């Protein structure tokens, strides 16, 4: 299966079509500074939704679609060793961190909230550099920002859902 497109609009018909065809869709948010992309629909199949930050649209779609395909094939997406084995990688270059619930109240999850009725549990896919260093490791040199979504939404940042106060 080829990587399917990223849903560039919040069109429910378009999202429904992608989710019906593949079991999920990938949505991009590029107007909040660092781009980030997330799945919509995996939670309907008893998997968490997945988020990746800082990649290009093509890289994000490829990564999230590979993870979603592995999940659809029976791999537990929370088991990064199993994911690496499913891809044939000898080393794990990603970790999954649960997105802090405070991010669910932000505009960044508007589409998933609107489409699914709520923001289900989501995990951020955190990438290591070629040497296996993660952003919190000394010597990390991936070269792009991976916003930390597993920590609470920073007080005073813009992006709260309409009517929300924090």
mmCIF file of the C-alpha atoms, coordinates in Angstrom:
data_MODEL
# 
_entry.id   MODEL 
# 
loop_
_atom_site.group_PDB 
_atom_site.id 
_atom_site.type_symbol 
_atom_site.label_atom_id 
_atom_site.label_alt_id 
_atom_site.label_comp_id 
_atom_site.label_asym_id 
_atom_site.label_entity_id 
_atom_site.label_seq_id 
_atom_site.pdbx_PDB_ins_code 
_atom_site.Cartn_x 
_atom_site.Cartn_y 
_atom_site.Cartn_z 
_atom_site.occupancy 
_atom_site.B_iso_or_equiv 
_atom_site.pdbx_formal_charge 
_atom_site.auth_seq_id 
_atom_site.auth_comp_id 
_atom_site.auth_asym_id 
_atom_site.auth_atom_id 
_atom_site.pdbx_PDB_model_num 
ATOM 1   C CA . UNK A 1 1   ? 0.000   0.000  0.000  1.00 0.00 ? 1   UNK A CA 1 
ATOM 2   C CA . UNK A 1 2   ? 1.289   3.439  -0.847 1.00 0.00 ? 2   UNK A CA 1 
ATOM 3   C CA . UNK A 1 3   ? 1.319   6.203  1.726  1.00 0.00 ? 3   UNK A CA 1 
ATOM 4   C CA . UNK A 1 4   ? -1.957  7.999  1.529  1.00 0.00 ? 4   UNK A CA 1 
ATOM 5   C CA . UNK A 1 5   ? -2.279  11.725 1.495  1.00 0.00 ? 5   UNK A CA 1 
ATOM 6   C CA . UNK A 1 6   ? -2.336  14.049 4.461  1.00 0.00 ? 6   UNK A CA 1 
ATOM 7   C CA . UNK A 1 7   ? -5.759  15.562 5.044  1.00 0.00 ? 7   UNK A CA 1 
ATOM 8   C CA . UNK A 1 8   ? -5.080  19.230 4.373  1.00 0.00 ? 8   UNK A CA 1 
ATOM 9   C CA . UNK A 1 9   ? -8.526  20.437 5.341  1.00 0.00 ? 9   UNK A CA 1 
ATOM 10  C CA . UNK A 1 10  ? -10.902 19.607 8.159  1.00 0.00 ? 10  UNK A CA 1 
ATOM 11  C CA . UNK A 1 11  ? -13.480 18.352 5.649  1.00 0.00 ? 11  UNK A CA 1 
ATOM 12  C CA . UNK A 1 12  ? -15.342 15.587 7.428  1.00 0.00 ? 12  UNK A CA 1 
ATOM 13  C CA . UNK A 1 13  ? -16.255 13.977 4.114  1.00 0.00 ? 13  UNK A CA 1 
ATOM 14  C CA . UNK A 1 14  ? -12.603 13.837 3.110  1.00 0.00 ? 14  UNK A CA 1 
ATOM 15  C CA . UNK A 1 15  ? -11.527 12.557 6.525  1.00 0.00 ? 15  UNK A CA 1 
ATOM 16  C CA . UNK A 1 16  ? -14.323 9.982  6.506  1.00 0.00 ? 16  UNK A CA 1 
ATOM 17  C CA . UNK A 1 17  ? -13.263 8.792  3.070  1.00 0.00 ? 17  UNK A CA 1 
ATOM 18  C CA . UNK A 1 18  ? -9.626  8.355  4.138  1.00 0.00 ? 18  UNK A CA 1 
ATOM 19  C CA . UNK A 1 19  ? -10.576 6.664  7.420  1.00 0.00 ? 19  UNK A CA 1 
ATOM 20  C CA . UNK A 1 20  ? -13.032 4.351  5.680  1.00 0.00 ? 20  UNK A CA 1 
ATOM 21  C CA . UNK A 1 21  ? -10.478 3.438  3.009  1.00 0.00 ? 21  UNK A CA 1 
ATOM 22  C CA . UNK A 1 22  ? -7.401  2.989  5.245  1.00 0.00 ? 22  UNK A CA 1 
ATOM 23  C CA . UNK A 1 23  ? -8.688  2.898  8.831  1.00 0.00 ? 23  UNK A CA 1 
ATOM 24  C CA . UNK A 1 24  ? -7.064  6.241  9.677  1.00 0.00 ? 24  UNK A CA 1 
ATOM 25  C CA . UNK A 1 25  ? -6.132  9.620  8.227  1.00 0.00 ? 25  UNK A CA 1 
ATOM 26  C CA . UNK A 1 26  ? -3.098  11.824 8.837  1.00 0.00 ? 26  UNK A CA 1 
ATOM 27  C CA . UNK A 1 27  ? -3.827  15.486 9.621  1.00 0.00 ? 27  UNK A CA 1 
ATOM 28  C CA . UNK A 1 28  ? -1.224  18.234 9.524  1.00 0.00 ? 28  UNK A CA 1 
ATOM 29  C CA . UNK A 1 29  ? -0.993  21.429 11.572 1.00 0.00 ? 29  UNK A CA 1 
ATOM 30  C CA . UNK A 1 30  ? 1.520   23.813 10.041 1.00 0.00 ? 30  UNK A CA 1 
ATOM 31  C CA . UNK A 1 31  ? 0.347   27.243 11.174 1.00 0.00 ? 31  UNK A CA 1 
ATOM 32  C CA . UNK A 1 32  ? 1.485   26.965 14.822 1.00 0.00 ? 32  UNK A CA 1 
ATOM 33  C CA . UNK A 1 33  ? 5.247   27.341 14.235 1.00 0.00 ? 33  UNK A CA 1 
ATOM 34  C CA . UNK A 1 34  ? 6.832   23.891 14.254 1.00 0.00 ? 34  UNK A CA 1 
ATOM 35  C CA . UNK A 1 35  ? 4.737   21.577 12.037 1.00 0.00 ? 35  UNK A CA 1 
ATOM 36  C CA . UNK A 1 36  ? 3.110   18.546 13.556 1.00 0.00 ? 36  UNK A CA 1 
ATOM 37  C CA . UNK A 1 37  ? 0.976   15.728 12.225 1.00 0.00 ? 37  UNK A CA 1 
ATOM 38  C CA . UNK A 1 38  ? -1.336  13.242 13.867 1.00 0.00 ? 38  UNK A CA 1 
ATOM 39  C CA . UNK A 1 39  ? -3.535  10.294 13.064 1.00 0.00 ? 39  UNK A CA 1 
ATOM 40  C CA . UNK A 1 40  ? -7.306  10.289 13.270 1.00 0.00 ? 40  UNK A CA 1 
ATOM 41  C CA . UNK A 1 41  ? -9.090  6.952  13.430 1.00 0.00 ? 41  UNK A CA 1 
ATOM 42  C CA . UNK A 1 42  ? -6.622  4.545  15.051 1.00 0.00 ? 42  UNK A CA 1 
ATOM 43  C CA . UNK A 1 43  ? -8.490  4.885  18.352 1.00 0.00 ? 43  UNK A CA 1 
ATOM 44  C CA . UNK A 1 44  ? -11.550 3.393  16.685 1.00 0.00 ? 44  UNK A CA 1 
ATOM 45  C CA . UNK A 1 45  ? -9.489  0.213  16.335 1.00 0.00 ? 45  UNK A CA 1 
ATOM 46  C CA . UNK A 1 46  ? -8.279  0.162  19.953 1.00 0.00 ? 46  UNK A CA 1 
ATOM 47  C CA . UNK A 1 47  ? -4.956  1.863  19.243 1.00 0.00 ? 47  UNK A CA 1 
ATOM 48  C CA . UNK A 1 48  ? -3.864  5.282  20.483 1.00 0.00 ? 48  UNK A CA 1 
ATOM 49  C CA . UNK A 1 49  ? -3.702  8.181  18.069 1.00 0.00 ? 49  UNK A CA 1 
ATOM 50  C CA . UNK A 1 50  ? -0.115  9.082  17.122 1.00 0.00 ? 50  UNK A CA 1 
ATOM 51  C CA . UNK A 1 51  ? 1.568   12.493 16.798 1.00 0.00 ? 51  UNK A CA 1 
ATOM 52  C CA . UNK A 1 52  ? 4.912   13.460 15.267 1.00 0.00 ? 52  UNK A CA 1 
ATOM 53  C CA . UNK A 1 53  ? 6.462   16.927 15.433 1.00 0.00 ? 53  UNK A CA 1 
ATOM 54  C CA . UNK A 1 54  ? 8.949   18.716 13.200 1.00 0.00 ? 54  UNK A CA 1 
ATOM 55  C CA . UNK A 1 55  ? 9.004   16.513 10.105 1.00 0.00 ? 55  UNK A CA 1 
ATOM 56  C CA . UNK A 1 56  ? 8.136   17.486 6.543  1.00 0.00 ? 56  UNK A CA 1 
ATOM 57  C CA . UNK A 1 57  ? 4.643   16.472 5.351  1.00 0.00 ? 57  UNK A CA 1 
ATOM 58  C CA . UNK A 1 58  ? 6.101   13.593 3.345  1.00 0.00 ? 58  UNK A CA 1 
ATOM 59  C CA . UNK A 1 59  ? 8.257   12.290 6.199  1.00 0.00 ? 59  UNK A CA 1 
ATOM 60  C CA . UNK A 1 60  ? 5.411   12.600 8.701  1.00 0.00 ? 60  UNK A CA 1 
ATOM 61  C CA . UNK A 1 61  ? 2.908   10.841 6.444  1.00 0.00 ? 61  UNK A CA 1 
ATOM 62  C CA . UNK A 1 62  ? 5.371   8.051  5.715  1.00 0.00 ? 62  UNK A CA 1 
ATOM 63  C CA . UNK A 1 63  ? 6.236   7.488  9.385  1.00 0.00 ? 63  UNK A CA 1 
ATOM 64  C CA . UNK A 1 64  ? 2.669   7.676  10.718 1.00 0.00 ? 64  UNK A CA 1 
ATOM 65  C CA . UNK A 1 65  ? 1.350   5.488  7.910  1.00 0.00 ? 65  UNK A CA 1 
ATOM 66  C CA . UNK A 1 66  ? 4.049   2.860  8.587  1.00 0.00 ? 66  UNK A CA 1 
ATOM 67  C CA . UNK A 1 67  ? 3.141   2.842  12.278 1.00 0.00 ? 67  UNK A CA 1 
ATOM 68  C CA . UNK A 1 68  ? -0.576  2.643  11.480 1.00 0.00 ? 68  UNK A CA 1 
ATOM 69  C CA . UNK A 1 69  ? 0.003   -0.208 9.022  1.00 0.00 ? 69  UNK A CA 1 
ATOM 70  C CA . UNK A 1 70  ? 1.975   -2.088 11.672 1.00 0.00 ? 70  UNK A CA 1 
ATOM 71  C CA . UNK A 1 71  ? -0.875  -1.545 14.142 1.00 0.00 ? 71  UNK A CA 1 
ATOM 72  C CA . UNK A 1 72  ? -3.422  -2.747 11.611 1.00 0.00 ? 72  UNK A CA 1 
ATOM 73  C CA . UNK A 1 73  ? -1.235  -5.820 11.107 1.00 0.00 ? 73  UNK A CA 1 
ATOM 74  C CA . UNK A 1 74  ? -1.445  -6.667 14.801 1.00 0.00 ? 74  UNK A CA 1 
ATOM 75  C CA . UNK A 1 75  ? 1.692   -4.989 16.157 1.00 0.00 ? 75  UNK A CA 1 
ATOM 76  C CA . UNK A 1 76  ? 1.238   -3.232 19.491 1.00 0.00 ? 76  UNK A CA 1 
ATOM 77  C CA . UNK A 1 77  ? 2.245   0.340  18.599 1.00 0.00 ? 77  UNK A CA 1 
ATOM 78  C CA . UNK A 1 78  ? 3.341   0.943  22.186 1.00 0.00 ? 78  UNK A CA 1 
ATOM 79  C CA . UNK A 1 79  ? 5.997   -1.776 21.830 1.00 0.00 ? 79  UNK A CA 1 
ATOM 80  C CA . UNK A 1 80  ? 8.758   0.054  19.950 1.00 0.00 ? 80  UNK A CA 1 
ATOM 81  C CA . UNK A 1 81  ? 10.929  -3.073 19.791 1.00 0.00 ? 81  UNK A CA 1 
ATOM 82  C CA . UNK A 1 82  ? 8.122   -4.903 17.973 1.00 0.00 ? 82  UNK A CA 1 
ATOM 83  C CA . UNK A 1 83  ? 7.687   -1.909 15.666 1.00 0.00 ? 83  UNK A CA 1 
ATOM 84  C CA . UNK A 1 84  ? 11.399  -1.937 14.836 1.00 0.00 ? 84  UNK A CA 1 
ATOM 85  C CA . UNK A 1 85  ? 11.216  -5.672 14.125 1.00 0.00 ? 85  UNK A CA 1 
ATOM 86  C CA . UNK A 1 86  ? 8.149   -5.181 11.919 1.00 0.00 ? 86  UNK A CA 1 
ATOM 87  C CA . UNK A 1 87  ? 10.161  -2.683 9.846  1.00 0.00 ? 87  UNK A CA 1 
ATOM 88  C CA . UNK A 1 88  ? 13.302  -4.838 9.832  1.00 0.00 ? 88  UNK A CA 1 
ATOM 89  C CA . UNK A 1 89  ? 15.315  -2.232 11.770 1.00 0.00 ? 89  UNK A CA 1 
ATOM 90  C CA . UNK A 1 90  ? 18.029  -3.664 14.030 1.00 0.00 ? 90  UNK A CA 1 
ATOM 91  C CA . UNK A 1 91  ? 17.839  -0.694 16.394 1.00 0.00 ? 91  UNK A CA 1 
ATOM 92  C CA . UNK A 1 92  ? 14.949  1.297  17.811 1.00 0.00 ? 92  UNK A CA 1 
ATOM 93  C CA . UNK A 1 93  ? 15.141  4.933  16.718 1.00 0.00 ? 93  UNK A CA 1 
ATOM 94  C CA . UNK A 1 94  ? 11.853  6.052  18.165 1.00 0.00 ? 94  UNK A CA 1 
ATOM 95  C CA . UNK A 1 95  ? 10.061  6.181  21.470 1.00 0.00 ? 95  UNK A CA 1 
ATOM 96  C CA . UNK A 1 96  ? 6.425   6.813  22.221 1.00 0.00 ? 96  UNK A CA 1 
ATOM 97  C CA . UNK A 1 97  ? 5.482   9.220  24.992 1.00 0.00 ? 97  UNK A CA 1 
ATOM 98  C CA . UNK A 1 98  ? 1.873   9.764  26.057 1.00 0.00 ? 98  UNK A CA 1 
ATOM 99  C CA . UNK A 1 99  ? 0.667   13.244 25.172 1.00 0.00 ? 99  UNK A CA 1 
ATOM 100 C CA . UNK A 1 100 ? -0.245  15.183 28.318 1.00 0.00 ? 100 UNK A CA 1 
ATOM 101 C CA . UNK A 1 101 ? -4.039  15.647 28.531 1.00 0.00 ? 101 UNK A CA 1 
ATOM 102 C CA . UNK A 1 102 ? -3.639  19.456 28.722 1.00 0.00 ? 102 UNK A CA 1 
ATOM 103 C CA . UNK A 1 103 ? -2.764  19.440 25.010 1.00 0.00 ? 103 UNK A CA 1 
ATOM 104 C CA . UNK A 1 104 ? -6.243  18.013 24.287 1.00 0.00 ? 104 UNK A CA 1 
ATOM 105 C CA . UNK A 1 105 ? -7.781  21.394 25.118 1.00 0.00 ? 105 UNK A CA 1 
ATOM 106 C CA . UNK A 1 106 ? -5.752  23.223 22.488 1.00 0.00 ? 106 UNK A CA 1 
ATOM 107 C CA . UNK A 1 107 ? -6.655  24.244 18.953 1.00 0.00 ? 107 UNK A CA 1 
ATOM 108 C CA . UNK A 1 108 ? -4.012  21.831 17.745 1.00 0.00 ? 108 UNK A CA 1 
ATOM 109 C CA . UNK A 1 109 ? -6.438  18.915 18.252 1.00 0.00 ? 109 UNK A CA 1 
ATOM 110 C CA . UNK A 1 110 ? -9.569  20.643 16.922 1.00 0.00 ? 110 UNK A CA 1 
ATOM 111 C CA . UNK A 1 111 ? -10.036 18.265 14.004 1.00 0.00 ? 111 UNK A CA 1 
ATOM 112 C CA . UNK A 1 112 ? -9.660  15.060 15.993 1.00 0.00 ? 112 UNK A CA 1 
ATOM 113 C CA . UNK A 1 113 ? -11.939 16.467 18.719 1.00 0.00 ? 113 UNK A CA 1 
ATOM 114 C CA . UNK A 1 114 ? -14.554 17.514 16.156 1.00 0.00 ? 114 UNK A CA 1 
ATOM 115 C CA . UNK A 1 115 ? -14.375 14.277 14.185 1.00 0.00 ? 115 UNK A CA 1 
ATOM 116 C CA . UNK A 1 116 ? -14.255 11.784 17.077 1.00 0.00 ? 116 UNK A CA 1 
ATOM 117 C CA . UNK A 1 117 ? -16.190 13.853 19.628 1.00 0.00 ? 117 UNK A CA 1 
ATOM 118 C CA . UNK A 1 118 ? -13.267 13.904 22.081 1.00 0.00 ? 118 UNK A CA 1 
ATOM 119 C CA . UNK A 1 119 ? -9.510  13.632 22.022 1.00 0.00 ? 119 UNK A CA 1 
ATOM 120 C CA . UNK A 1 120 ? -8.630  9.991  22.782 1.00 0.00 ? 120 UNK A CA 1 
ATOM 121 C CA . UNK A 1 121 ? -5.286  9.001  24.297 1.00 0.00 ? 121 UNK A CA 1 
ATOM 122 C CA . UNK A 1 122 ? -2.462  10.003 21.976 1.00 0.00 ? 122 UNK A CA 1 
ATOM 123 C CA . UNK A 1 123 ? 1.249   9.240  21.929 1.00 0.00 ? 123 UNK A CA 1 
ATOM 124 C CA . UNK A 1 124 ? 4.003   11.410 20.529 1.00 0.00 ? 124 UNK A CA 1 
ATOM 125 C CA . UNK A 1 125 ? 6.483   9.609  18.307 1.00 0.00 ? 125 UNK A CA 1 
ATOM 126 C CA . UNK A 1 126 ? 9.879   10.919 19.449 1.00 0.00 ? 126 UNK A CA 1 
ATOM 127 C CA . UNK A 1 127 ? 12.733  10.317 17.033 1.00 0.00 ? 127 UNK A CA 1 
ATOM 128 C CA . UNK A 1 128 ? 16.392  9.633  17.773 1.00 0.00 ? 128 UNK A CA 1 
ATOM 129 C CA . UNK A 1 129 ? 19.286  10.805 15.640 1.00 0.00 ? 129 UNK A CA 1 
ATOM 130 C CA . UNK A 1 130 ? 21.403  8.387  13.578 1.00 0.00 ? 130 UNK A CA 1 
ATOM 131 C CA . UNK A 1 131 ? 23.482  7.531  16.654 1.00 0.00 ? 131 UNK A CA 1 
ATOM 132 C CA . UNK A 1 132 ? 20.368  6.635  18.662 1.00 0.00 ? 132 UNK A CA 1 
ATOM 133 C CA . UNK A 1 133 ? 20.386  9.793  20.810 1.00 0.00 ? 133 UNK A CA 1 
ATOM 134 C CA . UNK A 1 134 ? 16.979  11.162 21.778 1.00 0.00 ? 134 UNK A CA 1 
ATOM 135 C CA . UNK A 1 135 ? 16.294  14.882 22.333 1.00 0.00 ? 135 UNK A CA 1 
ATOM 136 C CA . UNK A 1 136 ? 16.905  14.513 26.084 1.00 0.00 ? 136 UNK A CA 1 
ATOM 137 C CA . UNK A 1 137 ? 20.280  12.764 25.523 1.00 0.00 ? 137 UNK A CA 1 
ATOM 138 C CA . UNK A 1 138 ? 23.598  14.569 25.456 1.00 0.00 ? 138 UNK A CA 1 
ATOM 139 C CA . UNK A 1 139 ? 24.909  14.706 21.899 1.00 0.00 ? 139 UNK A CA 1 
ATOM 140 C CA . UNK A 1 140 ? 21.487  14.651 20.215 1.00 0.00 ? 140 UNK A CA 1 
ATOM 141 C CA . UNK A 1 141 ? 21.825  16.091 16.717 1.00 0.00 ? 141 UNK A CA 1 
ATOM 142 C CA . UNK A 1 142 ? 18.652  15.412 14.759 1.00 0.00 ? 142 UNK A CA 1 
ATOM 143 C CA . UNK A 1 143 ? 18.476  18.983 13.504 1.00 0.00 ? 143 UNK A CA 1 
ATOM 144 C CA . UNK A 1 144 ? 14.807  19.856 13.961 1.00 0.00 ? 144 UNK A CA 1 
ATOM 145 C CA . UNK A 1 145 ? 12.599  20.791 16.893 1.00 0.00 ? 145 UNK A CA 1 
ATOM 146 C CA . UNK A 1 146 ? 10.437  18.098 18.460 1.00 0.00 ? 146 UNK A CA 1 
ATOM 147 C CA . UNK A 1 147 ? 8.016   20.028 20.655 1.00 0.00 ? 147 UNK A CA 1 
ATOM 148 C CA . UNK A 1 148 ? 7.547   18.180 23.942 1.00 0.00 ? 148 UNK A CA 1 
ATOM 149 C CA . UNK A 1 149 ? 3.907   17.101 24.112 1.00 0.00 ? 149 UNK A CA 1 
ATOM 150 C CA . UNK A 1 150 ? 4.292   14.705 27.039 1.00 0.00 ? 150 UNK A CA 1 
ATOM 151 C CA . UNK A 1 151 ? 4.649   17.650 29.417 1.00 0.00 ? 151 UNK A CA 1 
ATOM 152 C CA . UNK A 1 152 ? 1.735   19.988 30.279 1.00 0.00 ? 152 UNK A CA 1 
ATOM 153 C CA . UNK A 1 153 ? 0.765   22.778 27.883 1.00 0.00 ? 153 UNK A CA 1 
ATOM 154 C CA . UNK A 1 154 ? 2.969   25.772 28.794 1.00 0.00 ? 154 UNK A CA 1 
ATOM 155 C CA . UNK A 1 155 ? 1.062   28.446 30.695 1.00 0.00 ? 155 UNK A CA 1 
ATOM 156 C CA . UNK A 1 156 ? 0.470   31.508 28.528 1.00 0.00 ? 156 UNK A CA 1 
ATOM 157 C CA . UNK A 1 157 ? 1.016   29.838 25.149 1.00 0.00 ? 157 UNK A CA 1 
ATOM 158 C CA . UNK A 1 158 ? -1.571  30.629 22.467 1.00 0.00 ? 158 UNK A CA 1 
ATOM 159 C CA . UNK A 1 159 ? -3.694  27.858 21.008 1.00 0.00 ? 159 UNK A CA 1 
ATOM 160 C CA . UNK A 1 160 ? -6.369  27.085 23.575 1.00 0.00 ? 160 UNK A CA 1 
ATOM 161 C CA . UNK A 1 161 ? -9.652  25.869 22.177 1.00 0.00 ? 161 UNK A CA 1 
ATOM 162 C CA . UNK A 1 162 ? -12.253 28.585 21.841 1.00 0.00 ? 162 UNK A CA 1 
ATOM 163 C CA . UNK A 1 163 ? -13.832 29.341 25.200 1.00 0.00 ? 163 UNK A CA 1 
ATOM 164 C CA . UNK A 1 164 ? -11.099 27.544 27.176 1.00 0.00 ? 164 UNK A CA 1 
ATOM 165 C CA . UNK A 1 165 ? -9.121  29.332 29.850 1.00 0.00 ? 165 UNK A CA 1 
ATOM 166 C CA . UNK A 1 166 ? -6.004  28.041 31.513 1.00 0.00 ? 166 UNK A CA 1 
# 
